[in-house]
Amino acid sequence: MNRCRDVIRRASSPFYRGRVDVVSGVLVEAVGIPASMGELCRIERANGESIEAEVIGFRGDRTLLMPHGNVVGLAPGQAVFALGRSFGIEVSNGMLGRVLDGFGEPLDGRPPVPAGLHRDIRQAAPLPLARASINQPLSTGVRVIDGFNTLGRGQRLGIFAGAGVGKSTLLGQVTRGTEADVVVACLVGERGREVRDFLEETIGDEALKRTVLVAATSDRSPLERLTAPWVAVTIAEHFRDQGKNVLLVVDSITRFAHAAREVGLAAGEPPTVRGYPPSFFALVPQLLERMGRTLDGSITGLLTVLTDGDDDDDPVADALRGLLDGHIHLSRDLAQTGHFPAVDVLSSLSRLMPKLVTPEHQLHARRLRELLGAYREGRDLVDVGAYQRGMNPLLDEALERMPAIDALLRQDVNDPTPFEETVEVLGLVAGAREVMS
């Protein structure tokens, strides 16, 4: 009945007709159409086909539209109809195992997704008092995350890394090893070939059964790349409301920011830091706040941030660091030595870890961090032969335990470790002198 009411409501909405006045780049300017921000319009091409477009701003008496696709075939004088609604998608459990584009349409060549409940992609976040406390860990199967940066159900964690340091591979390892009921993966601005690679090699056939993949590749319109994360979080909310624990993976937020910059500048927004418009810094909190844990289920966010030239002071990275519940830094130096996952433990932090793990787990993780810090500070002296044992007891202990610590931190991509086993090994490495060979 709800779906029937939605169809009737949309069908009974009034239509307003205007016309295209200017087509410039990816932007269409229309006149004579009383539409509001975010409203959908339909542009009738000369060949009888139509294309949907979204209102992104106004310039005098002109309405600025950005089409859901290519502007080829659009010309001044073509009819524009205001549809009286914002963009939404049909969500259903039939999305599991499917690959969708940035507008929620099938991208895998298979039949349309079974009809379900219509949801607008721009929804309000849950109210603060409607959220449940994040006090349960979510196992990822990755020892360095579960042991040192424990992730909670409903937490939002960022993976900060430069290009080619292994963040996509780490995401795939988490996707396959996590205990989440459903995984929603969103690829924004990736190369076309990487979608199939991510699907077949990174996710795998078994994990795909509980996964929905949303992909908006680099050649798609900026509006589609901007819309894809909203579509993904809307799908995640559908499964969360069924009481499921959902892992939402977005790769990457930086390319989402680039799309927001293209749309904002086209709409005439003034550029601020590094050309990003003010709207981007308003959009990101709206997207992130829709993740979290409610009384029904949870959406755990794992978002990658591409730091240009490994610069962690990038404005996107800086904005995300203040909004997320923790961060994982990938080190290029570790990646170049074949260390996978290339997580820099000392630069990574899960803000909710003290609420998620036992005091013993927290103590063991803190002890190993101390040993790693001592080893990092004294490694140069050891390498040049300027250090003599006995000068620093903590460094002496670190040198003894480094083989075991290194074995704990390294992990094969196809070798997930249960959370309980990670905690046990963490305690052994922190409390015994010779544990792992």
C-alpha positions as a Markdown table, in Angstrom:
| # | Residue | x | y | z |
|---|---|---|---|---|
| 1 | Met | 0.0 | 0.0 | 0.0 |
| 2 | Asn | 2.8 | 2.4 | 0.8 |
| 3 | Arg | 4.3 | 1.9 | -2.7 |
| 4 | Cys | 0.9 | 2.4 | -4.3 |
| 5 | Arg | 0.4 | 5.7 | -2.4 |
| 6 | Asp | 3.9 | 6.8 | -3.5 |
| 7 | Val | 3.1 | 6.1 | -7.2 |
| 8 | Ile | -0.3 | 7.9 | -6.9 |
| 9 | Arg | 1.3 | 10.9 | -5.2 |
| 10 | Arg | 4.0 | 11.3 | -7.8 |
| 11 | Ala | 1.5 | 10.8 | -10.7 |
| 12 | Ser | -0.8 | 13.4 | -9.3 |
| 13 | Ser | 1.9 | 16.1 | -8.8 |
| 14 | Pro | 1.5 | 19.1 | -11.1 |
| 15 | Phe | 3.7 | 19.5 | -14.1 |
| 16 | Tyr | 5.3 | 22.9 | -15.0 |
| 17 | Arg | 6.7 | 23.4 | -18.5 |
| 18 | Gly | 9.6 | 25.7 | -19.4 |
| 19 | Arg | 12.3 | 25.6 | -22.0 |
| 20 | Val | 16.0 | 25.2 | -22.3 |
| 21 | Asp | 17.7 | 28.6 | -22.9 |
| 22 | Val | 21.5 | 27.8 | -22.6 |
| 23 | Val | 23.6 | 24.7 | -22.7 |
| 24 | Ser | 27.1 | 25.3 | -21.4 |
| 25 | Gly | 29.5 | 22.4 | -20.6 |
| 26 | Val | 27.6 | 20.1 | -18.2 |
| 27 | Leu | 25.1 | 22.8 | -17.2 |
| 28 | Val | 21.7 | 23.6 | -18.6 |
| 29 | Glu | 19.9 | 26.9 | -18.0 |
| 30 | Ala | 16.1 | 26.8 | -18.3 |
| 31 | Val | 13.5 | 29.6 | -18.1 |
| 32 | Gly | 9.8 | 29.6 | -17.3 |
| 33 | Ile | 10.0 | 26.7 | -14.9 |
| 34 | Pro | 9.1 | 27.2 | -11.2 |
| 35 | Ala | 11.2 | 24.5 | -9.6 |
| 36 | Ser | 13.0 | 24.3 | -6.2 |
| 37 | Met | 16.5 | 23.3 | -5.2 |
| 38 | Gly | 17.0 | 19.5 | -5.6 |
| 39 | Glu | 13.8 | 19.1 | -7.6 |
| 40 | Leu | 13.8 | 16.7 | -10.6 |
| 41 | Cys | 13.0 | 18.0 | -14.1 |
| 42 | Arg | 12.6 | 16.2 | -17.4 |
| 43 | Ile | 14.1 | 17.6 | -20.6 |
| 44 | Glu | 12.5 | 16.5 | -23.9 |
| 45 | Arg | 15.2 | 16.0 | -26.6 |
| 46 | Ala | 14.4 | 16.6 | -30.3 |
| 47 | Asn | 14.4 | 12.9 | -31.1 |
| 48 | Gly | 11.6 | 12.2 | -28.7 |
| 49 | Glu | 13.8 | 10.9 | -25.9 |
| 50 | Ser | 14.0 | 12.5 | -22.5 |
| 51 | Ile | 16.6 | 12.9 | -19.8 |
| 52 | Glu | 16.1 | 13.8 | -16.2 |
| 53 | Ala | 18.0 | 16.7 | -14.6 |
| 54 | Glu | 18.3 | 18.1 | -11.1 |
| 55 | Val | 18.0 | 21.7 | -10.0 |
| 56 | Ile | 21.3 | 22.8 | -8.6 |
| 57 | Gly | 20.8 | 26.6 | -8.4 |
| 58 | Phe | 19.4 | 29.7 | -9.9 |
| 59 | Arg | 20.8 | 32.7 | -11.8 |
| 60 | Gly | 18.3 | 35.6 | -12.1 |
| 61 | Asp | 15.1 | 34.2 | -13.6 |
| 62 | Arg | 17.0 | 31.1 | -14.9 |
| 63 | Thr | 16.9 | 27.7 | -13.3 |
| 64 | Leu | 20.3 | 25.9 | -13.4 |
| 65 | Leu | 20.0 | 22.2 | -14.2 |
| 66 | Met | 22.5 | 19.3 | -14.3 |
| 67 | Pro | 21.4 | 16.3 | -16.3 |
| 68 | His | 21.6 | 12.7 | -15.1 |
| 69 | Gly | 23.8 | 11.8 | -18.1 |
| 70 | Asn | 25.3 | 13.2 | -21.2 |
| 71 | Val | 24.3 | 16.6 | -22.5 |
| 72 | Val | 24.7 | 15.5 | -26.1 |
| 73 | Gly | 21.4 | 16.2 | -28.0 |
| 74 | Leu | 20.3 | 19.0 | -25.7 |
| 75 | Ala | 19.6 | 22.4 | -27.4 |
| 76 | Pro | 17.9 | 25.7 | -26.7 |
| 77 | Gly | 14.2 | 25.7 | -27.0 |
| 78 | Gln | 13.6 | 22.1 | -25.9 |
| 79 | Ala | 10.8 | 21.6 | -23.4 |
| 80 | Val | 11.5 | 21.2 | -19.7 |
| 81 | Phe | 9.0 | 19.8 | -17.2 |
| 82 | Ala | 9.2 | 20.2 | -13.4 |
| 83 | Leu | 8.3 | 16.8 | -11.9 |
| 84 | Gly | 7.5 | 18.1 | -8.4 |
| 85 | Arg | 9.7 | 15.7 | -6.5 |
| 86 | Ser | 13.3 | 15.0 | -5.6 |
| 87 | Phe | 15.4 | 12.1 | -6.8 |
| 88 | Gly | 14.7 | 8.8 | -5.2 |
| 89 | Ile | 15.3 | 5.0 | -5.8 |
| 90 | Glu | 13.4 | 1.8 | -5.3 |
| 91 | Val | 15.1 | -0.3 | -2.5 |
| 92 | Ser | 14.6 | -4.0 | -1.9 |
| 93 | Asn | 16.4 | -7.1 | -0.7 |
| 94 | Gly | 16.7 | -8.0 | -4.4 |
| 95 | Met | 19.6 | -5.6 | -4.6 |
| 96 | Leu | 21.9 | -8.1 | -2.9 |
| 97 | Gly | 24.5 | -9.4 | -5.3 |
| 98 | Arg | 23.8 | -6.6 | -7.8 |
| 99 | Val | 26.0 | -3.9 | -9.3 |
| 100 | Leu | 24.2 | -0.5 | -9.7 |
| 101 | Asp | 25.2 | 2.8 | -11.2 |
| 102 | Gly | 25.3 | 6.1 | -9.3 |
| 103 | Phe | 21.5 | 6.5 | -9.8 |
| 104 | Gly | 20.6 | 3.0 | -8.6 |
| 105 | Glu | 20.1 | 1.5 | -12.0 |
| 106 | Pro | 21.5 | -2.0 | -12.9 |
| 107 | Leu | 25.0 | -1.9 | -14.3 |
| 108 | Asp | 25.6 | -5.6 | -14.5 |
| 109 | Gly | 23.4 | -6.4 | -17.6 |
| 110 | Arg | 20.9 | -8.4 | -15.5 |
| 111 | Pro | 17.2 | -7.8 | -15.3 |
| 112 | Pro | 15.9 | -4.7 | -13.3 |
| 113 | Val | 16.0 | -4.9 | -9.6 |
| 114 | Pro | 12.7 | -6.1 | -8.1 |
| 115 | Ala | 10.5 | -3.2 | -7.1 |
| 116 | Gly | 10.5 | -2.2 | -3.5 |
| 117 | Leu | 9.9 | 0.8 | -1.3 |
| 118 | His | 10.6 | 4.2 | -2.8 |
| 119 | Arg | 13.0 | 6.3 | -0.8 |
| 120 | Asp | 14.3 | 9.8 | -1.5 |
| 121 | Ile | 18.1 | 9.8 | -1.4 |
| 122 | Arg | 18.2 | 13.0 | 0.6 |
| 123 | Gln | 16.8 | 12.1 | 3.9 |
| 124 | Ala | 17.4 | 13.6 | 7.4 |
| 125 | Ala | 19.8 | 11.8 | 9.7 |
| 126 | Pro | 18.4 | 10.0 | 12.8 |
| 127 | Leu | 17.8 | 12.3 | 15.7 |
| 128 | Pro | 20.6 | 12.3 | 18.3 |
| 129 | Leu | 18.4 | 10.7 | 21.0 |
| 130 | Ala | 17.2 | 8.1 | 18.6 |
| 131 | Arg | 20.7 | 6.7 | 18.3 |
| 132 | Ala | 21.9 | 3.7 | 20.4 |
| 133 | Ser | 25.3 | 3.7 | 22.1 |
| 134 | Ile | 28.1 | 2.2 | 20.1 |
| 135 | Asn | 29.4 | -0.4 | 22.5 |
| 136 | Gln | 29.7 | -3.6 | 20.4 |
| 137 | Pro | 32.8 | -4.3 | 18.3 |
| 138 | Leu | 32.5 | -5.2 | 14.6 |
| 139 | Ser | 35.1 | -7.8 | 13.5 |
| 140 | Thr | 36.8 | -7.0 | 10.3 |
| 141 | Gly | 39.1 | -10.0 | 10.1 |
| 142 | Val | 42.1 | -7.7 | 9.9 |
| 143 | Arg | 44.4 | -8.1 | 12.9 |
| 144 | Val | 45.9 | -4.6 | 12.9 |
| 145 | Ile | 42.4 | -3.1 | 12.9 |
| 146 | Asp | 40.7 | -5.4 | 15.3 |
| 147 | Gly | 43.7 | -5.4 | 17.7 |
| 148 | Phe | 44.9 | -1.8 | 17.6 |
| 149 | Asn | 42.0 | 0.2 | 16.1 |
| 150 | Thr | 38.9 | -1.8 | 17.0 |
| 151 | Leu | 35.8 | -0.8 | 15.0 |
| 152 | Gly | 32.4 | -0.6 | 16.6 |
| 153 | Arg | 29.0 | -1.3 | 15.1 |
| 154 | Gly | 27.8 | 2.1 | 13.9 |
| 155 | Gln | 31.3 | 3.8 | 14.0 |
| 156 | Arg | 32.7 | 5.9 | 11.1 |
| 157 | Leu | 36.3 | 5.3 | 10.4 |
| 158 | Gly | 38.5 | 6.9 | 7.7 |
| 159 | Ile | 41.3 | 5.2 | 5.8 |
| 160 | Phe | 43.8 | 8.0 | 4.9 |
| 161 | Ala | 46.3 | 7.1 | 2.1 |
| 162 | Gly | 48.0 | 8.3 | -1.0 |
| 163 | Ala | 47.5 | 6.6 | -4.3 |
| 164 | Gly | 48.8 | 3.1 | -4.7 |
| 165 | Val | 49.4 | 2.4 | -1.1 |
| 166 | Gly | 46.8 | -0.5 | -0.8 |
| 167 | Lys | 43.6 | 1.1 | 0.5 |
| 168 | Ser | 41.4 | -0.7 | -2.1 |
| 169 | Thr | 43.0 | -4.0 | -1.3 |
| 170 | Leu | 42.5 | -3.4 | 2.4 |
| 171 | Leu | 38.8 | -2.6 | 1.8 |
| 172 | Gly | 38.4 | -5.9 | 0.0 |
| 173 | Gln | 40.0 | -7.7 | 2.8 |
| 174 | Val | 37.6 | -6.1 | 5.3 |
| 175 | Thr | 34.6 | -6.7 | 3.0 |
| 176 | Arg | 35.4 | -10.5 | 2.8 |
| 177 | Gly | 36.3 | -10.9 | 6.5 |
| 178 | Thr | 33.8 | -8.7 | 8.3 |
| 179 | Glu | 31.0 | -10.2 | 10.4 |
| 180 | Ala | 28.5 | -7.6 | 9.1 |
| 181 | Asp | 25.2 | -8.9 | 7.8 |
| 182 | Val | 25.2 | -6.8 | 4.6 |
| 183 | Val | 28.0 | -4.8 | 2.8 |
| 184 | Val | 27.2 | -1.8 | 0.6 |
| 185 | Ala | 30.3 | -0.8 | -1.4 |
| 186 | Cys | 30.4 | 2.5 | -3.3 |
| 187 | Leu | 33.1 | 3.2 | -5.8 |
| 188 | Val | 33.3 | 6.9 | -6.8 |
| 189 | Gly | 35.5 | 8.1 | -9.6 |
| 190 | Glu | 37.3 | 4.8 | -10.1 |
| 191 | Arg | 38.6 | 3.6 | -13.5 |
| 192 | Gly | 36.2 | 1.4 | -15.4 |
| 193 | Arg | 38.4 | -1.7 | -15.3 |
| 194 | Glu | 38.7 | -1.4 | -11.5 |
| 195 | Val | 35.0 | -2.1 | -11.0 |
| 196 | Arg | 35.3 | -5.6 | -12.4 |
| 197 | Asp | 38.5 | -6.2 | -10.5 |
| 198 | Phe | 36.9 | -5.0 | -7.3 |
| 199 | Leu | 33.9 | -7.3 | -8.0 |
| 200 | Glu | 35.8 | -10.4 | -8.9 |
| 201 | Glu | 39.2 | -10.2 | -7.1 |
| 202 | Thr | 38.6 | -7.9 | -4.2 |
| 203 | Ile | 35.1 | -9.0 | -3.1 |
| 204 | Gly | 34.8 | -12.5 | -4.5 |
| 205 | Asp | 31.8 | -14.7 | -5.3 |
| 206 | Glu | 31.0 | -15.7 | -1.7 |
| 207 | Ala | 31.0 | -12.1 | -0.2 |
| 208 | Leu | 29.1 | -10.8 | -3.3 |
| 209 | Lys | 26.0 | -12.6 | -2.1 |
| 210 | Arg | 25.6 | -10.2 | 0.8 |
| 211 | Thr | 27.0 | -7.2 | -1.0 |
| 212 | Val | 25.5 | -4.3 | -3.0 |
| 213 | Leu | 28.0 | -2.5 | -5.3 |
| 214 | Val | 27.3 | 1.1 | -6.4 |
| 215 | Ala | 29.8 | 2.4 | -9.0 |
| 216 | Ala | 30.1 | 5.8 | -10.6 |
| 217 | Thr | 33.3 | 5.7 | -12.7 |
| 218 | Ser | 35.5 | 8.6 | -13.5 |
| 219 | Asp | 33.9 | 9.1 | -17.0 |
| 220 | Arg | 30.4 | 9.5 | -15.5 |
| 221 | Ser | 28.8 | 12.9 | -15.0 |
| 222 | Pro | 29.8 | 14.9 | -11.9 |
| 223 | Leu | 26.2 | 14.7 | -10.7 |
| 224 | Glu | 26.3 | 10.9 | -10.8 |
| 225 | Arg | 29.6 | 10.8 | -8.9 |
| 226 | Leu | 28.1 | 13.2 | -6.4 |
| 227 | Thr | 24.8 | 11.2 | -6.1 |
| 228 | Ala | 26.4 | 7.7 | -5.8 |
| 229 | Pro | 27.3 | 7.9 | -2.0 |
| 230 | Trp | 23.7 | 9.2 | -1.3 |
| 231 | Val | 22.3 | 6.2 | -3.2 |
| 232 | Ala | 24.6 | 3.9 | -1.2 |
| 233 | Val | 23.7 | 5.2 | 2.2 |
| 234 | Thr | 20.0 | 5.1 | 1.2 |
| 235 | Ile | 20.4 | 1.4 | 0.4 |
| 236 | Ala | 22.2 | 0.8 | 3.6 |
| 237 | Glu | 19.4 | 2.4 | 5.6 |
| 238 | His | 16.9 | 0.0 | 4.0 |
| 239 | Phe | 18.8 | -3.0 | 5.5 |
| 240 | Arg | 19.5 | -1.2 | 8.8 |
| 241 | Asp | 15.8 | -0.7 | 9.3 |
| 242 | Gln | 15.4 | -4.5 | 9.1 |
| 243 | Gly | 17.6 | -4.8 | 12.1 |
| 244 | Lys | 20.8 | -5.7 | 10.2 |
| 245 | Asn | 24.3 | -4.6 | 10.8 |
| 246 | Val | 25.5 | -3.0 | 7.6 |
| 247 | Leu | 29.0 | -2.1 | 6.6 |
| 248 | Leu | 29.1 | 0.9 | 4.2 |
| 249 | Val | 32.3 | 1.3 | 2.3 |
| 250 | Val | 32.9 | 4.4 | 0.2 |
| 251 | Asp | 36.0 | 4.7 | -2.0 |
| 252 | Ser | 36.7 | 7.5 | -2.1 |
| 253 | Ile | 35.3 | 10.5 | -0.3 |
| 254 | Thr | 38.0 | 12.6 | -2.0 |
| 255 | Arg | 36.5 | 11.9 | -5.4 |
| 256 | Phe | 33.1 | 12.6 | -4.0 |
| 257 | Ala | 34.6 | 16.0 | -3.0 |
| 258 | His | 35.9 | 16.6 | -6.5 |
| 259 | Ala | 32.4 | 16.0 | -7.9 |
| 260 | Ala | 30.9 | 18.4 | -5.4 |
| 261 | Arg | 33.5 | 21.0 | -6.5 |
| 262 | Glu | 32.5 | 20.5 | -10.2 |
| 263 | Val | 28.8 | 20.9 | -9.4 |
| 264 | Gly | 29.3 | 23.8 | -7.0 |
| 265 | Leu | 31.5 | 25.8 | -9.4 |
| 266 | Ala | 29.1 | 25.1 | -12.3 |
| 267 | Ala | 26.3 | 26.5 | -10.1 |
| 268 | Gly | 28.3 | 29.7 | -9.5 |
| 269 | Glu | 29.4 | 29.1 | -5.9 |
| 270 | Pro | 32.5 | 31.0 | -4.8 |
| 271 | Pro | 35.6 | 28.7 | -4.5 |
| 272 | Thr | 37.2 | 28.6 | -1.0 |
| 273 | Val | 40.1 | 26.4 | 0.1 |
| 274 | Arg | 41.7 | 24.8 | -2.9 |
| 275 | Gly | 38.7 | 25.5 | -5.0 |
| 276 | Tyr | 36.1 | 23.6 | -2.9 |
| 277 | Pro | 32.8 | 25.4 | -2.6 |
| 278 | Pro | 31.1 | 26.0 | 0.7 |
| 279 | Ser | 28.4 | 23.5 | -0.1 |
| 280 | Phe | 30.8 | 20.6 | 0.1 |
| 281 | Phe | 31.7 | 21.3 | 3.7 |
| 282 | Ala | 27.9 | 21.3 | 4.4 |
| 283 | Leu | 27.2 | 18.1 | 2.4 |
| 284 | Val | 29.8 | 15.9 | 4.1 |
| 285 | Pro | 28.3 | 16.1 | 7.7 |
| 286 | Gln | 24.9 | 15.4 | 6.2 |
| 287 | Leu | 26.2 | 12.2 | 4.6 |
| 288 | Leu | 28.2 | 11.0 | 7.6 |
| 289 | Glu | 25.4 | 11.7 | 10.1 |
| 290 | Arg | 23.1 | 9.2 | 8.3 |
| 291 | Met | 25.5 | 6.5 | 9.3 |
| 292 | Gly | 25.6 | 5.1 | 12.9 |
| 293 | Arg | 23.6 | 2.9 | 15.2 |
| 294 | Thr | 19.9 | 3.2 | 15.8 |
| 295 | Leu | 17.5 | 1.2 | 18.0 |
| 296 | Asp | 16.9 | -1.1 | 15.0 |
| 297 | Gly | 20.3 | -1.8 | 13.4 |
| 298 | Ser | 23.6 | -0.1 | 12.5 |
| 299 | Ile | 25.5 | 1.4 | 9.5 |
| 300 | Thr | 29.2 | 1.2 | 10.1 |
| 301 | Gly | 31.1 | 3.6 | 7.7 |
| 302 | Leu | 34.5 | 2.8 | 6.3 |
| 303 | Leu | 35.6 | 5.7 | 4.1 |
| 304 | Thr | 38.8 | 6.2 | 2.2 |
| 305 | Val | 40.4 | 9.6 | 1.9 |
| 306 | Leu | 42.9 | 10.0 | -0.9 |
| 307 | Thr | 45.6 | 12.4 | 0.4 |
| 308 | Asp | 47.2 | 14.2 | -2.6 |
| 309 | Gly | 50.9 | 13.6 | -2.5 |
| 310 | Asp | 50.5 | 11.9 | 0.9 |
| 311 | Asp | 49.6 | 15.4 | 2.3 |
| 312 | Asp | 47.4 | 14.8 | 5.4 |
| 313 | Asp | 46.7 | 18.6 | 5.6 |
| 314 | Asp | 44.6 | 18.4 | 2.4 |
| 315 | Pro | 41.3 | 20.3 | 3.2 |
| 316 | Val | 39.2 | 17.2 | 2.5 |
| 317 | Ala | 41.3 | 15.1 | 4.9 |
| 318 | Asp | 41.3 | 17.8 | 7.5 |
| 319 | Ala | 37.5 | 18.2 | 7.3 |
| 320 | Leu | 37.0 | 14.4 | 7.5 |
| 321 | Arg | 39.4 | 13.9 | 10.4 |
| 322 | Gly | 37.2 | 16.2 | 12.6 |
| 323 | Leu | 34.0 | 14.4 | 11.7 |
| 324 | Leu | 35.0 | 10.8 | 11.8 |
| 325 | Asp | 35.2 | 8.5 | 14.9 |
| 326 | Gly | 38.8 | 7.5 | 14.1 |
| 327 | His | 41.3 | 7.2 | 11.3 |
| 328 | Ile | 43.7 | 4.6 | 9.9 |
| 329 | His | 46.8 | 5.9 | 8.1 |
| 330 | Leu | 48.5 | 3.8 | 5.5 |
| 331 | Ser | 52.2 | 4.3 | 5.1 |
| 332 | Arg | 53.9 | 4.5 | 1.7 |
| 333 | Asp | 57.2 | 3.4 | 3.4 |
| 334 | Leu | 55.6 | 0.3 | 4.7 |
| 335 | Ala | 53.9 | -0.4 | 1.4 |
| 336 | Gln | 57.2 | -0.1 | -0.5 |
| 337 | Thr | 58.8 | -2.8 | 1.7 |
| 338 | Gly | 56.0 | -5.3 | 0.9 |
| 339 | His | 54.4 | -4.8 | 4.4 |
| 340 | Phe | 50.6 | -5.5 | 4.0 |
| 341 | Pro | 48.4 | -4.1 | 5.3 |
| 342 | Ala | 50.6 | -1.0 | 5.3 |
| 343 | Val | 48.9 | 0.5 | 8.4 |
| 344 | Asp | 51.0 | 2.9 | 10.5 |
| 345 | Val | 49.8 | 1.8 | 13.9 |
| 346 | Leu | 51.3 | 4.9 | 15.8 |
| 347 | Ser | 49.5 | 7.3 | 13.5 |
| 348 | Ser | 46.1 | 5.5 | 13.6 |
| 349 | Leu | 43.4 | 5.8 | 16.2 |
| 350 | Ser | 39.9 | 4.5 | 16.9 |
| 351 | Arg | 38.2 | 7.0 | 19.3 |
| 352 | Leu | 35.7 | 4.4 | 20.4 |
| 353 | Met | 38.0 | 1.6 | 21.1 |
| 354 | Pro | 38.1 | 2.1 | 25.0 |
| 355 | Lys | 34.3 | 1.5 | 25.0 |
| 356 | Leu | 34.5 | -1.6 | 22.7 |
| 357 | Val | 37.2 | -3.8 | 24.2 |
| 358 | Thr | 38.1 | -5.3 | 27.6 |
| 359 | Pro | 40.7 | -3.5 | 29.9 |
| 360 | Glu | 43.2 | -6.3 | 29.1 |
| 361 | His | 42.8 | -5.8 | 25.4 |
| 362 | Gln | 43.3 | -2.1 | 25.8 |
| 363 | Leu | 46.4 | -2.7 | 28.0 |
| 364 | His | 48.0 | -5.1 | 25.6 |
| 365 | Ala | 47.4 | -2.7 | 22.6 |
| 366 | Arg | 48.9 | 0.2 | 24.5 |
| 367 | Arg | 51.9 | -1.8 | 25.5 |
| 368 | Leu | 52.6 | -2.8 | 21.9 |
| 369 | Arg | 52.2 | 0.8 | 20.8 |
| 370 | Glu | 54.9 | 1.8 | 23.4 |
| 371 | Leu | 57.3 | -0.9 | 22.0 |
| 372 | Leu | 56.6 | 0.2 | 18.4 |
| 373 | Gly | 57.3 | 3.8 | 19.4 |
| 374 | Ala | 60.6 | 2.9 | 21.2 |
| 375 | Tyr | 61.6 | 0.9 | 18.1 |
| 376 | Arg | 60.9 | 3.7 | 15.7 |
| 377 | Glu | 62.9 | 6.2 | 17.8 |
| 378 | Gly | 65.9 | 4.0 | 18.2 |
| 379 | Arg | 65.9 | 2.2 | 14.9 |
| 380 | Asp | 68.4 | 4.6 | 13.3 |
| 381 | Leu | 70.9 | 4.1 | 16.1 |
| 382 | Val | 70.6 | 0.3 | 15.9 |
| 383 | Asp | 71.0 | 0.3 | 12.1 |
| 384 | Val | 74.3 | 2.3 | 12.2 |
| 385 | Gly | 75.6 | 0.2 | 15.1 |
| 386 | Ala | 75.6 | 3.1 | 17.6 |
| 387 | Tyr | 73.3 | 1.5 | 20.1 |
| 388 | Gln | 74.5 | -0.9 | 22.8 |
| 389 | Arg | 72.1 | -3.1 | 24.7 |
| 390 | Gly | 71.3 | -2.0 | 28.2 |
| 391 | Met | 71.2 | 1.7 | 27.3 |
| 392 | Asn | 67.4 | 1.7 | 27.0 |
| 393 | Pro | 65.4 | -1.2 | 28.5 |
| 394 | Leu | 62.3 | -0.4 | 26.6 |
| 395 | Leu | 64.2 | -0.4 | 23.3 |
| 396 | Asp | 65.8 | -3.7 | 24.3 |
| 397 | Glu | 62.4 | -5.3 | 24.8 |
| 398 | Ala | 61.2 | -3.9 | 21.5 |
| 399 | Leu | 64.1 | -5.4 | 19.6 |
| 400 | Glu | 63.4 | -8.8 | 21.2 |
| 401 | Arg | 59.7 | -8.7 | 20.3 |
| 402 | Met | 59.8 | -7.0 | 16.9 |
| 403 | Pro | 59.7 | -10.3 | 15.0 |
| 404 | Ala | 56.5 | -11.3 | 16.8 |
| 405 | Ile | 55.0 | -7.9 | 16.5 |
| 406 | Asp | 55.8 | -7.7 | 12.8 |
| 407 | Ala | 54.2 | -11.1 | 12.2 |
| 408 | Leu | 51.1 | -9.9 | 14.0 |
| 409 | Leu | 50.9 | -6.8 | 11.9 |
| 410 | Arg | 51.5 | -8.5 | 8.6 |
| 411 | Gln | 48.5 | -10.5 | 7.1 |
| 412 | Asp | 47.8 | -12.1 | 3.8 |
| 413 | Val | 44.9 | -10.7 | 2.0 |
| 414 | Asn | 43.1 | -14.1 | 1.9 |
| 415 | Asp | 43.7 | -15.0 | 5.5 |
| 416 | Pro | 41.0 | -13.4 | 7.8 |
| 417 | Thr | 41.5 | -13.8 | 11.5 |
| 418 | Pro | 38.6 | -14.1 | 13.9 |
| 419 | Phe | 38.3 | -11.4 | 16.5 |
| 420 | Glu | 38.8 | -13.7 | 19.5 |
| 421 | Glu | 42.0 | -15.1 | 18.0 |
| 422 | Thr | 43.3 | -11.6 | 17.3 |
| 423 | Val | 42.8 | -10.6 | 20.9 |
| 424 | Glu | 44.4 | -13.8 | 22.1 |
| 425 | Val | 47.5 | -13.4 | 19.9 |
| 426 | Leu | 47.7 | -9.7 | 20.9 |
| 427 | Gly | 47.9 | -10.7 | 24.6 |
| 428 | Leu | 50.6 | -13.3 | 23.9 |
| 429 | Val | 52.8 | -10.9 | 21.9 |
| 430 | Ala | 52.4 | -8.2 | 24.6 |
| 431 | Gly | 53.0 | -10.6 | 27.5 |
| 432 | Ala | 55.5 | -13.2 | 26.3 |
| 433 | Arg | 59.0 | -12.9 | 25.1 |
| 434 | Glu | 58.9 | -15.5 | 22.3 |
| 435 | Val | 55.6 | -16.4 | 20.9 |
| 436 | Met | 55.6 | -16.2 | 17.1 |
| 437 | Ser | 58.4 | -17.4 | 14.8 |
